[in-house]
């Protein structure tokens, strides 16, 4: 793999809580988490107390930031010879 990938992977392994807390700041949260990682009896819970919406982060946030008319998904089927582009707004 590339140098940047290797560096990022190493950081994620050495200090996963710090790594994922930094990564999580790059998405919209309605309520930020109280604890990045909670481990109880071998069960992991990430971003405990946090509230976010995956759909909002994947689509609506782009519309809110003025990118609504940009391509969000390109459907290209060689089986049906169909090609369709969907924007964030669609």
Backbone bond lengths (Angstrom), bond angles and torsions (degrees), N, CA, C in turn:
res aa  C-N    CA-C-N  psi(-1)  N-CA   C-N-CA  omega(-1)  CA-C   N-CA-C  phi
1 X - - - 1.460 - - 1.524 108.76 -
2 X 1.326 114.79 178.20 1.451 120.18 -178.84 1.517 112.85 -81.29
3 X 1.308 114.78 165.36 1.459 121.66 -178.07 1.539 111.65 -60.91
4 X 1.336 116.41 -44.43 1.466 119.74 -178.58 1.523 110.14 -63.98
5 X 1.331 116.50 -43.69 1.466 120.10 177.93 1.521 110.51 -57.77
6 X 1.331 116.14 -47.66 1.465 120.58 -178.75 1.527 111.45 -59.96
7 X 1.333 116.95 -41.04 1.467 120.93 178.99 1.529 111.51 -65.46
8 X 1.323 115.89 -43.96 1.459 120.01 179.85 1.528 111.02 -65.76
9 X 1.301 116.86 -42.01 1.462 121.15 178.99 1.527 110.40 -60.69
10 X 1.323 116.28 -44.50 1.464 121.12 179.66 1.531 110.49 -60.31
11 X 1.334 116.91 -44.43 1.469 120.53 178.49 1.526 111.26 -61.70
12 X 1.331 116.38 -40.42 1.464 119.90 -177.93 1.520 112.07 -67.07
13 X 1.307 117.37 -30.05 1.464 122.12 179.94 1.527 111.18 -81.69
14 X 1.331 116.12 -41.89 1.463 120.62 -176.08 1.530 112.73 -70.20
15 X 1.317 117.39 -37.19 1.461 120.76 -179.15 1.532 108.84 -146.64
16 X 1.333 116.90 76.22 1.466 119.41 -174.76 1.525 114.32 -61.42
17 X 1.314 118.10 -35.83 1.465 119.48 -179.51 1.524 111.17 -63.73
18 X 1.320 116.95 -45.75 1.468 120.60 178.82 1.521 110.44 -65.70
19 X 1.313 116.97 -44.19 1.459 121.76 -178.80 1.532 110.99 -58.33
20 X 1.342 116.78 -50.54 1.460 120.33 -176.10 1.520 112.41 -74.70
21 X 1.338 117.78 -27.85 1.465 119.94 174.93 1.528 109.84 -65.02
22 X 1.324 116.47 -41.73 1.466 120.20 177.72 1.525 110.81 -66.13
23 X 1.321 117.26 -42.33 1.468 121.00 179.51 1.528 110.63 -63.70
24 X 1.323 117.32 -37.28 1.463 121.84 -176.67 1.520 112.90 -68.63
25 X 1.328 117.42 -19.27 1.461 119.42 178.66 1.523 111.33 -72.62
26 X 1.315 117.60 -10.15 1.463 121.59 -177.69 1.530 113.33 -89.41
27 X 1.334 117.05 1.28 1.458 120.84 175.72 1.534 109.11 -121.96
28 X 1.312 115.94 164.58 1.460 121.19 -178.68 1.528 110.49 -81.74
29 X 1.319 116.47 132.81 1.468 122.99 175.91 1.520 107.97 -121.40
30 X 1.329 116.92 133.71 1.458 120.36 172.78 1.518 109.60 -74.46
31 X 1.335 115.47 -34.30 1.462 121.86 176.65 1.518 106.72 -144.42
32 X 1.340 117.14 120.45 1.466 120.52 -179.50 1.526 110.50 -67.82
33 X 1.291 115.79 150.87 1.454 123.67 -177.86 1.524 112.17 -64.46
34 X 1.339 114.99 155.68 1.460 121.79 174.62 1.524 110.60 -90.66
35 X 1.322 115.39 -31.19 1.453 121.25 -177.47 1.529 108.22 -145.58
36 X 1.334 116.52 130.88 1.465 120.24 -178.18 1.523 111.01 -66.41
37 X 1.323 117.75 -49.26 1.461 121.31 -176.32 1.517 110.25 -137.88
38 X 1.325 114.68 132.56 1.458 121.40 177.27 1.528 106.95 -126.19
39 X 1.319 116.50 122.55 1.461 121.01 -179.66 1.524 108.15 -117.45
40 X 1.328 116.05 120.09 1.460 122.17 178.88 1.519 107.67 -131.89
41 X 1.321 115.73 119.43 1.470 121.60 178.63 1.527 112.75 51.42
42 X 1.312 116.56 41.32 1.459 120.96 177.98 1.523 115.04 78.81
43 X 1.334 117.21 5.40 1.460 121.13 177.78 1.528 108.70 -103.57
44 X 1.317 116.47 132.65 1.451 122.18 -175.74 1.522 111.10 -105.45
45 X 1.330 115.58 133.34 1.464 121.49 172.94 1.524 106.70 -126.02
46 X 1.320 115.50 124.02 1.458 121.22 -178.58 1.527 110.33 -101.03
47 X 1.315 116.31 143.50 1.460 124.88 175.20 1.526 111.77 54.12
48 X 1.306 114.16 53.09 1.466 122.44 -178.03 1.526 109.86 -62.28
49 X 1.322 115.83 128.74 1.456 121.57 179.50 1.516 114.07 87.29
50 X 1.322 117.26 -7.68 1.457 120.46 -179.33 1.515 111.81 -82.80
51 X 1.315 115.37 155.01 1.457 120.58 178.50 1.522 108.59 -136.64
52 X 1.340 115.11 119.68 1.461 121.18 177.17 1.513 108.29 -143.38
53 X 1.323 116.03 167.72 1.451 121.64 -179.69 1.518 107.93 -126.59
54 X 1.318 116.98 114.75 1.460 121.74 -176.41 1.521 111.40 -62.56
55 X 1.313 117.48 -41.64 1.462 121.04 -179.79 1.530 110.55 -62.46
56 X 1.318 116.64 -43.04 1.463 120.14 178.28 1.524 109.95 -59.79
57 X 1.337 116.78 -45.86 1.459 120.26 -179.15 1.527 112.42 -65.93
58 X 1.322 117.54 -33.68 1.458 121.39 -176.89 1.531 112.87 -80.74
59 X 1.328 117.64 -31.23 1.466 120.23 -173.85 1.522 113.78 -125.84
60 X 1.310 116.64 -64.62 1.469 121.24 -170.70 1.524 113.56 -61.17
61 X 1.307 117.54 -34.57 1.463 121.20 179.41 1.530 110.39 -59.84
62 X 1.340 116.41 -37.96 1.466 120.44 178.79 1.523 110.84 -66.82
63 X 1.320 117.17 -38.90 1.466 121.07 176.37 1.523 109.22 -63.23
64 X 1.333 116.80 -46.42 1.465 121.69 179.79 1.519 112.42 -60.30
65 X 1.332 117.35 -28.03 1.472 121.66 -179.19 1.523 112.46 -96.39
66 X 1.343 116.95 16.47 1.461 120.88 173.01 1.516 115.90 84.44
67 X 1.320 117.67 14.01 1.465 119.99 -179.07 1.535 111.83 -109.05
68 X 1.319 117.96 23.09 1.455 122.33 -175.27 1.511 114.93 -59.31
69 X 1.330 117.39 -30.97 1.459 120.29 -177.61 1.526 113.60 -93.45
70 X 1.327 117.34 3.41 1.470 120.37 176.50 1.524 110.58 -82.54
71 X 1.310 115.76 154.64 1.467 120.92 179.83 1.527 110.72 -64.19
72 X 1.319 115.67 130.00 1.464 121.78 177.44 1.518 110.13 -109.57
73 X 1.328 116.82 -31.45 1.464 121.66 -177.14 1.522 108.79 -148.55
74 X 1.315 115.84 133.99 1.462 120.95 174.96 1.515 107.57 -118.44
75 X 1.325 115.45 115.57 1.463 121.40 178.42 1.522 106.51 -96.19
76 X 1.326 116.70 119.98 1.463 122.14 -177.75 1.523 108.24 -134.88
77 X 1.321 116.84 104.82 1.461 121.56 -176.73 1.523 110.74 -108.59
78 X 1.332 117.52 113.71 1.467 119.42 175.21 1.531 111.89 -71.40
79 X 1.316 116.93 -19.23 1.465 120.92 -179.42 1.527 110.59 -72.22
80 X 1.328 116.20 -47.12 1.472 120.48 -177.84 1.518 112.42 -101.63
81 X 1.327 117.05 0.49 1.469 122.71 -177.52 1.531 110.54 55.36
82 X 1.319 115.38 41.17 1.460 122.27 -179.23 1.524 109.22 -109.94
83 X 1.317 115.57 132.91 1.463 120.62 174.15 1.523 108.00 -133.97
84 X 1.312 116.77 123.94 1.460 122.49 -178.53 1.516 108.74 -140.46
85 X 1.310 115.88 136.08 1.471 122.09 177.21 1.517 108.84 -110.87
86 X 1.321 116.14 132.33 1.459 122.56 177.96 1.530 108.86 -113.87
87 X 1.306 116.36 136.64 1.462 120.43 177.51 1.525 109.29 -89.02
88 X 1.323 115.97 168.67 1.472 120.28 175.75 1.522 110.58 -59.46
89 X 1.314 117.23 -39.55 1.460 121.22 -178.21 1.521 111.19 -65.99
90 X 1.334 117.58 -36.37 1.462 120.70 179.13 1.501 110.81 -68.43
